[in-house]
Amino acid sequence: MRRARVVFAVTVFSLLALGGCEPPIEGPTAITVENGPTFSLRGHGNLARFTVYAPANGAKIANQFDPSSAVWEIEGPKGPTGLLGGVSIEGLRLVYAKAPRGYTQTVPENSRAVPDLTPGRIYAFEAWSTLSGELGGDFYVDKTGTIQAIDLGTCGLSTGHGVVRTNCETREPLLDPTDIDKYAREHPRASAFTPPPKTEASKECKPETTKGGGH
């Protein structure tokens, strides 16, 4: 189960990164994070999977590219074809640690208690649609438990020992700040998380047209 999920995630990430002639991938178009934390979603398709990742091994910032760092994950029911289904993403409101009706909690397994979020840490989340689209982001939990959306703008880089978060421009690894509160104040996100702008299809990918009305 876990290995299959990772392969699926990497495949979609690769398609988004490479562009090319692949068909469009649709899913969440906006996710707002508020106290709770709660996640308000808009977009296409049904919610197939939703995951929250915590900082691991003493880190202060979560790495969503490390499946073992997931602290809460839910999956929709499987349809006749074996693909995940679920409720519509448009207008869906998720509350941390509370699975919607029909969903299965896969992390922690066996419906065990979901851990509380630790203040002074930046967590990551991802939402997957049944149309293969994905959208995620980061949020900070301050000392009072208040949730603040964070804009980190990081990318994943394979190191041969896993995938780490890096600065998308410099490709330098994302390091924990000395003052996490100051870091969070300097990286606020005022609006909802939205997908990056779509890249226009290259000339080679556009349908060919026949001049002169020929067949």
C-alpha positions in Angstrom: 0.0 0.0 0.0 2.6 2.5 1.0 4.9 1.7 -1.9 2.1 2.0 -4.4 1.1 5.4 -3.1 4.7 6.7 -3.5 4.9 5.5 -7.1 1.6 7.2 -7.9 2.8 10.4 -6.3 6.1 10.4 -8.1 4.4 9.6 -11.4 2.1 12.6 -11.2 4.9 14.9 -10.0 7.0 13.9 -13.0 4.2 14.6 -15.4 3.7 18.1 -13.9 7.4 18.8 -14.0 8.0 17.5 -17.5 4.9 18.9 -19.2 4.9 17.5 -22.7 1.9 16.0 -24.4 0.3 14.3 -21.4 -3.5 14.9 -20.9 -4.4 17.6 -18.4 -4.5 16.5 -14.7 -7.4 17.9 -12.8 -8.0 18.1 -9.0 -8.0 20.6 -6.2 -7.9 24.2 -7.4 -7.7 25.9 -4.0 -7.2 24.9 -0.4 -7.6 27.2 2.6 -6.0 26.3 5.9 -7.5 27.6 9.1 -7.4 26.9 12.9 -8.1 23.3 13.9 -6.5 22.8 11.5 -9.3 22.7 9.0 -8.9 22.5 5.2 -11.5 24.0 2.9 -11.2 22.6 -0.6 -12.4 23.6 -4.1 -11.8 21.9 -7.4 -12.6 19.0 -9.7 -13.3 15.3 -9.0 -13.7 13.5 -5.7 -11.2 13.4 -2.9 -9.2 10.2 -3.2 -6.6 10.8 -0.5 -5.5 13.4 2.0 -2.3 13.4 4.0 -0.7 15.5 6.7 3.1 15.3 7.3 5.0 16.2 10.4 8.7 17.2 10.9 10.7 14.0 11.6 14.0 13.3 13.3 14.1 16.5 15.3 13.4 18.7 12.3 11.2 21.8 12.5 9.8 21.6 8.9 8.0 18.6 7.4 9.1 16.9 4.3 6.1 15.7 2.3 8.4 13.7 0.1 9.0 11.3 3.0 6.0 9.0 3.3 7.1 7.8 6.7 6.6 11.3 8.1 2.8 11.1 7.6 0.9 11.5 10.8 -2.6 11.5 9.4 -3.9 10.1 6.2 -7.4 9.1 4.9 -8.4 7.3 1.7 -11.8 7.2 -0.1 -13.6 3.9 -0.8 -12.5 1.8 -3.8 -14.9 1.5 -6.7 -15.6 -1.6 -8.9 -12.4 -0.9 -10.9 -10.2 -0.7 -7.8 -9.6 3.0 -8.1 -10.2 5.3 -5.1 -13.4 7.3 -4.9 -15.0 9.6 -2.4 -16.9 12.8 -1.9 -16.7 15.9 -4.2 -13.7 18.2 -3.6 -15.8 21.3 -4.4 -16.9 22.8 -1.1 -15.4 20.0 1.0 -14.2 20.9 4.5 -11.9 18.6 6.3 -11.0 18.7 10.0 -7.7 17.2 11.1 -8.1 13.7 12.7 -11.7 13.4 11.6 -12.3 11.2 8.6 -15.4 12.0 6.5 -18.1 9.3 6.2 -17.0 6.5 3.9 -13.3 7.2 4.3 -10.7 4.9 5.9 -7.9 6.2 8.1 -4.7 4.6 6.8 -2.3 6.6 9.1 -2.2 5.8 11.9 -3.3 2.3 11.0 -6.2 0.4 12.6 -8.0 3.6 13.5 -5.5 4.4 16.3 -5.5 7.8 17.9 -4.1 10.6 15.7 -1.3 12.5 17.4 -1.7 16.1 18.4 0.2 18.7 16.4 3.3 20.1 18.2 3.6 23.9 18.5 6.6 25.5 16.9 6.6 23.2 13.9 5.8 23.6 10.2 3.6 20.8 8.8 2.8 19.8 5.2 -0.3 18.5 3.6 -1.4 17.0 0.2 -4.8 16.4 -1.3 -5.3 14.0 -4.3 -8.3 13.8 -6.5 -9.8 10.9 -8.4 -8.7 12.7 -11.6 -5.0 12.4 -10.6 -4.6 16.0 -9.7 -2.7 17.0 -6.5 -2.3 20.1 -4.4 -0.5 20.7 -1.2 1.1 23.3 1.1 2.5 24.1 4.5 1.2 25.5 7.8 2.7 26.6 11.0 1.5 25.8 14.5 2.5 28.6 16.9 2.9 28.3 20.7 -0.8 29.1 21.3 -1.9 26.4 18.8 -3.0 29.0 16.2 -2.6 27.8 12.6 -0.9 30.0 10.0 -0.6 29.2 6.3 3.1 29.3 5.2 4.5 30.0 1.7 7.7 28.1 1.3 7.8 27.5 -2.4 10.1 24.5 -2.3 10.8 21.6 -4.7 11.8 18.0 -4.2 15.3 16.7 -5.1 16.4 13.1 -5.1 19.6 12.5 -3.2 20.0 8.7 -3.6 18.9 8.4 0.0 15.4 9.7 -0.5 13.9 13.0 -1.6 14.6 16.3 0.2 13.0 19.7 0.1 15.1 22.3 -1.7 14.9 26.0 -2.8 13.4 25.8 -6.3 15.9 28.3 -7.7 19.2 27.5 -6.0 18.4 23.8 -5.4 20.0 24.1 -2.0 18.4 21.9 0.8 15.8 23.6 3.0 17.4 24.0 6.4 15.7 24.4 9.7 15.7 28.1 10.8 17.2 29.0 14.2 14.1 31.1 15.1 11.0 29.2 13.8 8.6 31.9 14.9 10.5 34.6 13.0 10.7 32.3 10.0 7.0 31.7 10.0 6.3 35.5 10.2 8.6 36.1 7.2 6.9 33.4 5.1 3.1 34.0 5.5 0.6 33.0 2.9 -2.3 35.4 2.8 -4.4 33.5 0.2 -5.5 30.0 -0.4 -3.0 27.4 -1.8 -3.5 27.1 -5.6 -1.8 25.1 -8.4 1.2 26.7 -10.2 0.3 28.3 -13.5 -0.1 25.8 -16.3 2.6 25.8 -19.0 1.2 26.2 -22.5 1.6 23.1 -24.7 4.7 23.2 -26.8 4.4 23.5 -30.6 5.1 19.8 -31.0 2.2 18.9 -28.8 -0.4 21.0 -30.6 -2.7 19.2 -33.1 -1.4 19.5 -36.7 -3.7 21.3 -39.2 -3.8 20.6 -42.9 -3.5 23.7 -45.1 -5.7 24.2 -48.1 -8.6 22.1 -46.7 -7.0 18.8 -47.7 -7.7 15.5 -45.9 
